[in-house]
Amino acid sequence: MSAAAIINEDQRDCYQELTNVAMGQAADRLARLLNAYVVLPIPKISVIENSDLNMALQGATSDNSVSAVCQGFIGAGISGEAMLMFNDASFASLASLMKYSGPLTQAAELELLMDTASVLIGACIHGIGDQLEIVFNQGHPVVLGQHCDMADLVAYGNNGWDKALAIEIHYTIEHVNIECELLLLFTEESVRALNKKIDYLLD
């Protein structure tokens, strides 16, 4: 679907630049945490309908079984939702890089998931906020599921909005089997407020 519905091409490019900077900061923090090289992708900016969320999530990861955390954030009349998804194979590598020596129980995986989510979501949200001079307050992270089917996550996403700006960032760690997808969703109302800030930057 064309992004022209709620953002124009110049605004889209600006969102891309803002995200590039923010995800670079987030990747740097993750690299320090794991002492590993994080491969930086090109973020995907799109406008999706509620019914397209299924496709966005399915496209986010090729794995059927994932673990996911979501966290809401709000500031300056702008609210959004961040969702971080890990493929199941990532946990053994995460544990190894974080020097976690105990058995990889479900509780241990949850701890690894939350630690990584805290770094990636926090740095990315604040990276975007800093550039737009918005202080975002983050809600408590919520675990959507561990080793769950992608369809179960889609059910969560159906939360009353019609259109949203979706920013997808696919992180991979070089030489190890770690892949995660960060999906930021801004509702149509929030995008209108964001666009005013974006237009100010573009002037």
Backbone as JSON, one array per atom type, in Angstrom:
{
  "sequence": "MSAAAIINEDQRDCYQELTNVAMGQAADRLARLLNAYVVLPIPKISVIENSDLNMALQGATSDNSVSAVCQGFIGAGISGEAMLMFNDASFASLASLMKYSGPLTQAAELELLMDTASVLIGACIHGIGDQLEIVFNQGHPVVLGQHCDMADLVAYGNNGWDKALAIEIHYTIEHVNIECELLLLFTEESVRALNKKIDYLLD",
  "N": [[0.83, -1.19, 0.0], [0.47, 2.3, -0.7], [2.41, 4.72, 0.98], [1.5, 7.21, 0.93], [-0.94, 7.87, 2.0], [-0.96, 8.71, 4.74], [1.54, 9.79, 5.14], [3.88, 11.79, 3.29], [6.29, 11.56, 0.56], [8.67, 12.97, 1.17], [8.45, 13.17, 3.93], [8.5, 10.48, 4.57], [11.14, 9.81, 3.83], [12.46, 11.3, 5.73], [11.65, 10.07, 8.12], [12.97, 7.69, 7.68], [15.67, 8.5, 7.84], [15.78, 9.43, 10.51], [15.27, 7.03, 11.81], [17.46, 5.51, 10.98], [19.57, 6.75, 12.38], [18.72, 6.36, 15.05], [18.53, 3.54, 15.23], [21.12, 2.88, 14.82], [22.33, 3.83, 17.13], [21.06, 2.14, 18.95], [22.01, -0.35, 18.06], [24.68, -0.05, 18.61], [24.68, -0.06, 21.4], [23.72, -2.63, 21.84], [25.77, -4.1, 20.7], [27.85, -3.55, 22.46], [26.84, -4.72, 24.77], [26.79, -7.42, 24.03], [29.31, -7.78, 23.12], [29.88, -8.07, 20.37], [29.62, -7.91, 16.75], [27.09, -6.02, 15.32], [24.95, -6.33, 12.63], [23.88, -3.78, 10.58], [20.74, -3.04, 9.26], [18.7, -1.84, 6.49], [16.15, 0.21, 7.46], [12.64, -0.5, 7.23], [10.04, 1.44, 6.16], [6.64, 1.85, 6.38], [3.11, 2.24, 5.68], [0.52, 0.7, 7.28], [-2.55, -1.17, 7.22], [-4.8, -2.26, 9.79], [-5.5, -4.88, 9.22], [-3.32, -5.66, 7.77], [-1.35, -6.22, 9.54], [-0.86, -8.83, 10.2], [0.49, -9.78, 7.92], [2.75, -8.16, 8.04], [3.96, -9.02, 10.4], [4.39, -11.7, 9.8], [6.16, -11.39, 7.73], [8.24, -10.34, 9.07], [9.85, -12.19, 10.32], [11.31, -15.27, 9.39], [10.92, -17.47, 10.82], [8.65, -19.8, 12.28], [8.19, -20.22, 14.96], [8.47, -18.1, 17.64], [9.74, -15.81, 20.16], [8.45, -13.09, 21.97], [8.32, -9.63, 22.93], [6.49, -6.78, 24.0], [6.2, -3.2, 24.21], [4.74, -0.28, 25.28], [4.86, 3.26, 24.51], [4.91, 6.78, 25.22], [4.56, 10.28, 24.61], [4.48, 13.83, 24.42], [1.9, 13.9, 23.3], [2.02, 11.85, 21.53], [1.76, 8.48, 20.81], [2.89, 5.09, 20.87], [3.76, 1.71, 19.95], [6.12, -0.76, 20.65], [7.46, -3.71, 19.36], [9.33, -6.57, 19.92], [10.8, -9.29, 18.41], [12.18, -12.53, 18.64], [13.91, -15.14, 16.98], [13.71, -18.63, 17.75], [16.16, -19.94, 17.78], [17.97, -18.11, 18.61], [18.5, -17.96, 21.35], [20.42, -19.69, 22.58], [22.81, -18.69, 21.53], [22.67, -16.05, 22.45], [22.83, -16.49, 25.21], [25.4, -17.53, 25.37], [26.98, -15.35, 24.45], [26.39, -13.49, 26.41], [27.65, -14.55, 28.48], [26.28, -16.37, 30.06], [25.97, -18.95, 32.25], [24.36, -20.93, 33.4], [21.73, -23.53, 33.24], [19.69, -23.45, 30.3], [16.86, -22.54, 30.91], [13.27, -21.89, 30.7], [12.79, -19.64, 32.22], [15.32, -18.5, 32.28], [15.68, -17.9, 29.58], [13.7, -16.01, 29.34], [14.73, -13.95, 30.87], [16.99, -13.26, 29.34], [15.68, -12.39, 27.04], [14.24, -10.16, 28.01], [16.33, -8.52, 28.89], [17.68, -7.93, 26.5], [15.61, -6.75, 25.04], [15.14, -4.48, 26.58], [17.45, -2.98, 26.1], [17.46, -2.65, 23.24], [14.84, -1.67, 22.52], [14.56, 0.54, 24.25], [16.81, 2.19, 23.54], [16.28, 2.7, 20.85], [13.74, 3.98, 20.79], [14.3, 6.24, 22.38], [16.3, 7.31, 20.83], [14.96, 8.14, 18.52], [13.16, 9.93, 19.71], [14.92, 11.87, 20.86], [15.94, 13.17, 18.61], [13.7, 14.45, 17.7], [13.09, 16.05, 19.74], [11.4, 15.04, 21.74], [10.34, 13.68, 24.75], [10.01, 10.45, 25.47], [8.03, 8.41, 27.48], [8.28, 5.16, 28.7], [6.19, 2.29, 28.89], [5.59, -0.6, 31.02], [7.37, -3.48, 29.99], [5.81, -6.14, 28.21], [5.47, -9.58, 28.03], [4.72, -11.26, 25.16], [4.76, -13.86, 24.4], [6.49, -17.01, 24.61], [8.37, -19.04, 22.54], [6.23, -19.22, 20.76], [3.54, -19.5, 18.37], [3.46, -17.63, 15.36], [0.92, -16.73, 14.63], [-0.36, -16.38, 17.04], [0.72, -14.05, 17.99], [-0.25, -12.2, 16.22], [-2.91, -12.0, 16.89], [-2.72, -10.48, 19.18], [-2.04, -8.0, 18.14], [-4.31, -6.86, 17.1], [-5.75, -4.23, 17.86], [-7.64, -2.13, 17.73], [-6.91, 0.07, 16.08], [-6.99, 1.66, 12.84], [-5.23, 2.45, 10.76], [-1.67, 2.49, 10.64], [1.66, 3.79, 11.11], [4.35, 1.89, 10.3], [7.48, 0.85, 11.39], [10.05, -1.16, 10.55], [12.76, -3.03, 11.73], [15.41, -5.09, 11.15], [17.54, -6.89, 12.97], [20.71, -8.49, 12.95], [23.29, -10.58, 14.28], [26.68, -10.77, 13.63], [28.29, -13.77, 12.56], [27.06, -15.43, 14.46], [24.09, -17.25, 15.44], [21.87, -15.26, 15.74], [18.96, -13.52, 15.45], [16.75, -10.82, 15.29], [13.69, -8.97, 15.26], [12.6, -5.71, 15.25], [9.69, -3.97, 15.66], [8.1, -0.99, 15.23], [5.17, 0.73, 15.95], [3.07, 3.38, 15.08], [0.1, 5.07, 15.73], [-2.46, 6.42, 13.53], [-3.36, 8.93, 14.41], [-1.24, 9.7, 16.06], [0.75, 9.87, 14.14], [0.02, 12.13, 12.72], [0.67, 14.13, 14.55], [3.41, 13.61, 14.76], [4.2, 14.17, 12.15], [4.04, 16.96, 12.04], [6.25, 17.68, 13.54], [8.21, 16.54, 11.95], [7.89, 18.01, 9.57], [8.75, 20.47, 10.44], [11.46, 19.97, 10.76], [12.09, 19.54, 8.11], [11.73, 22.02, 6.93]],
  "CA": [[0.0, 0.0, 0.0], [1.24, 3.52, -0.75], [2.5, 5.44, 2.25], [1.01, 8.58, 0.72], [-2.19, 8.08, 2.72], [-0.77, 9.54, 5.94], [2.84, 10.49, 5.06], [4.33, 11.98, 1.91], [7.6, 10.96, 0.27], [9.71, 13.68, 1.94], [8.31, 12.76, 5.33], [8.96, 9.09, 4.65], [12.6, 9.84, 3.81], [12.9, 11.85, 7.01], [11.47, 8.96, 9.08], [14.05, 6.73, 7.41], [16.91, 9.07, 8.38], [15.65, 9.41, 11.97], [15.37, 5.63, 12.24], [18.86, 5.1, 10.77], [20.37, 7.25, 13.5], [18.27, 5.71, 16.3], [18.86, 2.11, 15.26], [22.57, 2.81, 14.95], [22.61, 3.97, 18.57], [20.6, 0.91, 19.61], [22.92, -1.42, 17.67], [25.93, 0.18, 19.34], [24.47, -0.52, 22.78], [23.62, -4.09, 21.81], [27.12, -4.61, 20.4], [28.62, -3.46, 23.71], [26.28, -5.72, 25.69], [27.13, -8.78, 23.58], [30.69, -7.79, 22.62], [29.78, -8.69, 19.04], [29.29, -6.96, 15.69], [25.68, -6.04, 14.92], [24.78, -5.94, 11.22], [22.82, -2.77, 10.48], [19.92, -3.19, 8.06], [17.98, -0.64, 6.06], [14.81, 0.09, 8.06], [11.53, -0.47, 6.28], [9.0, 2.36, 6.62], [5.42, 1.63, 5.59], [1.82, 2.49, 6.32], [-0.24, -0.55, 7.19], [-3.89, -1.28, 7.79], [-4.84, -3.25, 10.88], [-5.56, -6.23, 8.63], [-2.0, -5.98, 7.19], [-0.38, -6.51, 10.6], [-0.54, -10.26, 10.06], [1.51, -9.9, 6.88], [3.97, -7.49, 8.52], [4.59, -9.9, 11.38], [4.86, -12.91, 9.11], [7.32, -11.0, 6.94], [9.3, -9.88, 9.96], [10.76, -13.3, 10.62], [11.01, -16.47, 8.6], [10.68, -18.58, 11.75], [7.28, -19.9, 12.74], [8.17, -20.17, 16.42], [9.22, -16.93, 18.1], [9.46, -15.24, 21.48], [8.23, -11.67, 21.7], [8.02, -8.67, 24.0], [6.04, -5.5, 23.49], [6.29, -2.12, 25.19], [4.15, 0.97, 24.82], [5.58, 4.48, 24.87], [4.06, 7.95, 25.0], [5.21, 11.56, 24.89], [4.07, 14.96, 23.57], [0.67, 13.56, 22.58], [2.33, 10.8, 20.54], [1.9, 7.18, 21.47], [3.25, 4.02, 19.96], [3.99, 0.37, 20.5], [7.3, -1.43, 20.12], [7.39, -5.17, 19.51], [10.61, -7.19, 19.59], [10.62, -10.74, 18.2], [13.4, -13.32, 18.48], [13.75, -16.52, 16.55], [14.03, -19.53, 18.86], [17.56, -20.36, 17.74], [18.83, -17.03, 19.12], [18.74, -17.95, 22.8], [21.69, -20.35, 22.94], [23.88, -17.75, 21.19], [22.57, -14.93, 23.39], [23.35, -16.95, 26.5], [26.85, -17.66, 25.23], [27.59, -14.02, 24.36], [26.2, -12.79, 27.68], [28.4, -15.34, 29.48], [25.32, -17.0, 30.97], [26.51, -20.31, 32.38], [23.39, -21.88, 33.95], [20.89, -24.21, 32.25], [18.85, -22.51, 29.54], [15.45, -22.8, 31.24], [12.35, -20.89, 30.16], [13.0, -18.42, 33.01], [16.6, -17.91, 31.83], [15.42, -17.32, 28.26], [12.89, -14.8, 29.56], [15.66, -12.92, 31.36], [17.77, -12.83, 28.17], [14.75, -11.68, 26.17], [13.93, -8.87, 28.61], [17.55, -7.7, 28.91], [17.94, -7.46, 25.14], [14.51, -5.85, 24.69], [15.36, -3.24, 27.32], [18.5, -2.23, 25.4], [17.1, -2.29, 21.85], [13.64, -0.82, 22.46], [14.85, 1.81, 24.92], [17.73, 3.02, 22.76], [15.66, 3.09, 19.58], [12.68, 4.95, 21.09], [14.92, 7.49, 22.84], [17.05, 7.85, 19.7], [13.99, 8.88, 17.68], [12.65, 11.04, 20.53], [15.94, 12.92, 21.02], [16.06, 13.93, 17.37], [12.48, 15.24, 17.52], [12.91, 16.77, 21.01], [10.27, 14.45, 22.46], [10.72, 12.75, 25.81], [9.06, 9.34, 25.51], [7.97, 7.55, 28.66], [7.98, 3.78, 28.3], [5.4, 1.48, 29.81], [6.27, -1.84, 31.41], [7.39, -4.47, 28.91], [4.88, -7.26, 28.35], [5.87, -10.75, 27.24], [3.6, -11.74, 24.35], [4.83, -15.32, 24.33], [7.79, -17.65, 24.41], [8.25, -20.18, 21.61], [4.82, -19.27, 20.36], [3.26, -19.43, 16.94], [3.3, -16.26, 14.88], [-0.5, -16.4, 14.6], [-0.76, -15.93, 18.38], [1.14, -12.65, 18.12], [-1.13, -11.39, 15.36], [-4.13, -11.78, 17.67], [-2.43, -9.38, 20.1], [-1.92, -6.74, 17.43], [-5.6, -6.35, 16.65], [-6.12, -3.47, 19.05], [-8.55, -1.01, 17.58], [-6.53, 1.12, 15.15], [-7.28, 1.36, 11.43], [-3.99, 2.59, 10.0], [-0.51, 2.83, 11.48], [2.98, 3.87, 10.51], [5.15, 0.77, 10.8], [8.93, 0.9, 11.14], [10.59, -2.51, 10.79], [14.23, -3.09, 11.76], [15.82, -6.49, 11.31], [18.92, -6.95, 13.48], [21.4, -9.78, 13.01], [24.62, -10.51, 14.87], [27.6, -11.46, 12.72], [28.94, -15.05, 12.92], [26.29, -16.27, 15.39], [22.71, -17.41, 15.0], [20.95, -14.37, 16.47], [18.16, -12.64, 14.6], [15.54, -10.29, 15.93], [12.97, -7.97, 14.49], [11.96, -4.67, 16.05], [8.59, -3.34, 14.91], [7.52, 0.18, 15.91], [3.88, 1.1, 15.37], [2.5, 4.65, 15.51], [-1.27, 5.18, 15.23], [-2.68, 7.5, 12.57], [-3.45, 10.18, 15.17], [0.12, 10.05, 16.48], [1.52, 10.22, 12.94], [-0.29, 13.54, 12.4], [1.49, 14.96, 15.45], [4.81, 13.39, 14.36], [4.43, 14.84, 10.86], [4.29, 18.39, 12.3], [7.65, 17.77, 13.95], [9.01, 16.19, 10.77], [7.81, 19.15, 8.65], [9.59, 21.53, 11.02], [12.83, 19.59, 10.41], [12.27, 19.63, 6.66], [11.71, 23.42, 6.49]],
  "C": [[0.88, 1.25, 0.0], [1.24, 4.22, 0.6], [1.9, 6.84, 2.15], [-0.24, 8.89, 1.53], [-1.99, 8.97, 3.95], [0.62, 10.19, 6.01], [3.21, 10.66, 3.59], [5.76, 11.47, 1.76], [8.72, 11.62, 1.06], [9.67, 13.28, 3.4], [8.82, 11.34, 5.53], [10.48, 9.02, 4.69], [13.15, 10.33, 5.15], [12.75, 10.81, 8.12], [12.59, 7.94, 8.93], [15.37, 7.21, 8.02], [16.91, 9.03, 9.92], [15.87, 8.0, 12.5], [16.8, 5.12, 12.08], [19.73, 5.51, 11.95], [20.02, 6.49, 14.78], [18.67, 4.25, 16.35], [20.36, 1.9, 15.33], [22.99, 2.91, 16.41], [22.23, 2.7, 19.32], [21.54, -0.25, 19.31], [24.25, -1.29, 18.42], [25.82, -0.33, 20.78], [24.39, -2.04, 22.84], [25.0, -4.72, 21.57], [27.99, -4.6, 21.65], [28.16, -4.52, 24.71], [26.78, -7.12, 25.34], [28.6, -8.92, 23.19], [30.75, -8.49, 21.26], [29.38, -7.62, 18.03], [27.83, -7.12, 15.27], [25.56, -5.53, 13.49], [23.6, -4.97, 11.13], [22.05, -2.92, 9.17], [19.45, -1.83, 7.56], [16.58, -0.75, 6.65], [13.73, 0.19, 6.99], [10.41, 0.39, 6.88], [7.76, 2.13, 5.76], [4.19, 2.03, 6.39], [1.0, 1.23, 6.15], [-1.64, -0.39, 7.76], [-3.82, -2.31, 8.9], [-4.79, -4.67, 10.32], [-4.22, -6.65, 8.02], [-0.99, -6.39, 8.25], [0.07, -7.96, 10.54], [0.61, -10.43, 9.08], [2.84, -9.3, 7.33], [4.71, -8.39, 9.51], [5.15, -11.15, 10.72], [6.13, -12.61, 8.31], [8.51, -10.64, 7.79], [10.31, -10.99, 10.26], [10.34, -14.53, 9.84], [10.7, -17.66, 9.51], [9.23, -18.59, 12.2], [7.17, -19.75, 14.25], [9.07, -19.03, 16.9], [8.89, -16.62, 19.56], [9.4, -13.74, 21.29], [7.87, -10.88, 22.95], [7.45, -7.43, 23.35], [6.08, -4.46, 24.61], [5.68, -0.88, 24.58], [5.0, 2.15, 25.23], [4.71, 5.68, 24.5], [4.83, 9.21, 25.35], [4.72, 12.62, 23.93], [2.84, 14.64, 22.72], [0.86, 12.5, 21.51], [2.49, 9.48, 21.27], [2.22, 6.12, 20.42], [3.48, 2.73, 20.71], [5.24, -0.19, 19.84], [7.16, -2.92, 20.38], [8.72, -5.75, 19.06], [10.42, -8.7, 19.54], [11.96, -11.41, 17.97], [13.07, -14.67, 17.9], [14.26, -17.44, 17.66], [15.51, -19.91, 18.93], [18.49, -19.32, 18.38], [19.28, -17.22, 20.56], [20.06, -18.59, 23.22], [22.85, -19.4, 22.66], [23.86, -16.54, 22.11], [23.18, -15.29, 24.73], [24.87, -17.02, 26.47], [27.53, -16.29, 25.23], [27.47, -13.23, 25.66], [26.87, -13.52, 28.83], [27.46, -15.95, 30.54], [25.67, -18.49, 31.05], [25.5, -21.35, 32.87], [22.62, -22.59, 32.85], [19.94, -23.22, 31.58], [17.37, -22.86, 29.74], [14.59, -21.72, 30.61], [12.53, -19.55, 30.9], [14.28, -17.71, 32.58], [16.42, -17.24, 30.47], [14.64, -16.01, 28.4], [13.78, -13.64, 30.01], [16.5, -12.37, 30.2], [16.92, -11.97, 27.24], [14.5, -10.26, 26.7], [15.15, -7.95, 28.62], [17.82, -7.1, 27.53], [16.87, -6.46, 24.7], [14.71, -4.48, 25.33], [16.37, -2.36, 26.59], [18.0, -1.73, 24.05], [15.91, -1.34, 21.79], [13.94, 0.54, 23.06], [15.71, 2.73, 24.07], [17.08, 3.53, 21.47], [14.6, 4.18, 19.8], [13.3, 6.3, 21.49], [15.73, 8.14, 21.72], [16.16, 8.65, 18.77], [13.49, 10.11, 18.43], [13.64, 12.19, 20.64], [16.03, 13.8, 19.78], [14.86, 14.85, 17.13], [12.16, 16.08, 18.76], [11.62, 16.35, 21.71], [10.83, 13.53, 23.54], [9.65, 11.66, 25.87], [9.16, 8.61, 26.85], [7.55, 6.16, 28.22], [7.15, 3.08, 29.37], [6.19, 0.25, 30.22], [6.26, -2.8, 30.23], [6.46, -5.64, 29.23], [5.35, -8.41, 27.46], [4.64, -11.26, 26.49], [3.59, -13.25, 24.25], [6.26, -15.79, 24.17], [7.57, -18.9, 23.57], [6.81, -20.33, 21.13], [4.7, -19.15, 18.85], [3.02, -17.98, 16.55], [1.83, -15.81, 14.9], [-0.99, -15.88, 15.95], [-0.38, -14.46, 18.59], [0.2, -11.74, 17.35], [-2.41, -11.06, 16.12], [-3.93, -10.61, 18.62], [-2.53, -8.04, 19.37], [-3.25, -6.12, 17.03], [-6.22, -5.5, 17.75], [-6.82, -2.16, 18.76], [-8.11, 0.12, 16.67], [-6.81, 0.68, 13.72], [-6.0, 1.37, 10.59], [-2.87, 2.93, 10.96], [0.73, 2.97, 10.62], [3.8, 2.76, 11.14], [6.61, 0.97, 10.41], [9.5, -0.46, 11.53], [12.11, -2.48, 10.71], [14.64, -4.52, 12.06], [17.29, -6.53, 11.71], [19.47, -8.37, 13.38], [22.79, -9.55, 13.62], [25.55, -11.36, 14.02], [28.2, -12.72, 13.36], [28.2, -15.88, 13.97], [24.83, -16.28, 14.93], [21.76, -16.58, 15.86], [20.27, -13.46, 15.46], [16.99, -12.12, 15.4], [14.96, -9.18, 15.08], [12.33, -6.99, 15.46], [10.92, -3.97, 15.17], [8.03, -2.2, 15.76], [6.24, 0.56, 15.19], [3.4, 2.42, 15.96], [1.1, 4.77, 14.91], [-1.4, 6.41, 14.33], [-2.71, 8.87, 13.26], [-2.05, 10.66, 15.59], [0.98, 10.49, 15.3], [1.26, 11.68, 12.54], [0.56, 14.47, 13.26], [2.97, 14.83, 15.1], [5.13, 14.17, 13.09], [4.71, 16.34, 11.05], [5.75, 18.6, 12.72], [8.58, 17.51, 12.76], [9.05, 17.39, 9.79], [8.68, 20.3, 9.13], [11.06, 21.25, 10.68], [13.11, 19.81, 8.93], [12.34, 21.08, 6.16], [13.11, 24.03, 6.51]]
}
